[in-house]
Amino acid sequence: MRWSVQVFSTELRKIFAYRIDFWIQFVMSVLANVGVAYFLWRAIFDYKGVEVMRGYTFTGLMLYYVMVPLVSRMIQGPGLGIVAHEIYDGSLTRYLIYPVSFFGFKYVQYAANTFLFFVQLIIASTIFLLLFGTPEDVQFQFSSMVMGFIAVFCAGFMAFTLSTVLEMTAFWAEKVWSLLVMMRFAVSLLGGGMIPLAFFPEKIQTVLTMLPFVYVTSFPINTFLGKVSFNNWLQGISIIMVWAGTFFLLSRLVWHRGKYQYTGVGI
């Protein structure tokens, strides 16, 4: 495990080599997301003349939108397109000669980014609660925090394997960016990034809970907010692991076939 610790620490140093950029992205992503959500949902709540909609108060909904970009970044890790770019420019060669697993190396890099984004999530949520207090519809408990962290960890592994499968199609395709953009859009729309899942029709909610997208955004956030019962959490984790196992096996198959199509120079 010594190599994983070294890779983890190296990745942290790489991120903090651009500290100002790191924190600017953090602040701007939160402000942009909450700013748009504030004016949109303020108008909707005022028009309806209600205090609660689909189990969310206005303040609770704003906290939800504070967490959306941060949880999304936690689960997406260092970003999309990195593996595909390494295939295109030949730098994938280095992983073929490293005495460690390609997937293990990449996942440790992924985990380092997730750790820092989790710290950002705690900071942003704490600042929000200090400024506006705890919303009536939110129940922060130690158990919900633990369940939420486990949900993020499991969903992160699922998202890692899914994005790896899509990116490794670069072994055969000249451009895979469109696939990654489609995945990000599906996660944002169908996963609760744009609109919380509770505002979808019930029949559609039932279908969405069987797909992987909900578990990248909506499920972890609602778990942190105490809106997911233990039984529903267990069901969600089970679905995540089924999808994660499927994508992992598929990624291994694509890797073993794709690397024989790969040509590259240098490391």
Stockholm file with secondary structure:
# STOCKHOLM 1.0

chainA/1-267         MRWSVQVFSTELRKIFAYRIDFWIQFVMSVLANVGVAYFLWRAIFDYKGVEVMRGYTFTGLMLYYVMVPLVSRMIQGPGLGIVAHEIYDGSLTRYLIYPVSFFGFKYVQYAANTFLFFVQLIIASTIFLLLFGTPEDVQFQFSSMVMGFIAVFCAGFMAFTLSTVLEMTAFWAEKVWSLLVMMRFAVSLLGGGMIPLAFFPEKIQTVLTMLPFVYVTSFPINTFLGKVSFNNWLQGISIIMVWAGTFFLLSRLVWHRGKYQYTGVGI
#=GR chainA/1-267 SS CHHHHHHHHHHHHHHHTTHHHHHHHHHHHHHHHHHHHHHHHHHHHHHHTCSEETTEEHHHHHHHHHHHHHHHHHHHTTCSSHHHHHHHHSTTHHHHHSSSCHHHHHHHHHHHHHHHHHHHHHHHHHHHHHHHCCCTTCCCCHHHHHHHHHHHHHHHHHHHHHHHHHHGGGGTCSCCHHHHHHHHHHHHHHTTSSSCGGGSCHHHHHHHTTSSGGGGTHHHHHHHTTCSCHHHHHHHHHHHHHHHHHHHHHHHHHHHHHTTTCCCCCC
#=GC SS_cons         CHHHHHHHHHHHHHHHTTHHHHHHHHHHHHHHHHHHHHHHHHHHHHHHTCSEETTEEHHHHHHHHHHHHHHHHHHHTTCSSHHHHHHHHSTTHHHHHSSSCHHHHHHHHHHHHHHHHHHHHHHHHHHHHHHHCCCTTCCCCHHHHHHHHHHHHHHHHHHHHHHHHHHGGGGTCSCCHHHHHHHHHHHHHHTTSSSCGGGSCHHHHHHHTTSSGGGGTHHHHHHHTTCSCHHHHHHHHHHHHHHHHHHHHHHHHHHHHHTTTCCCCCC
//
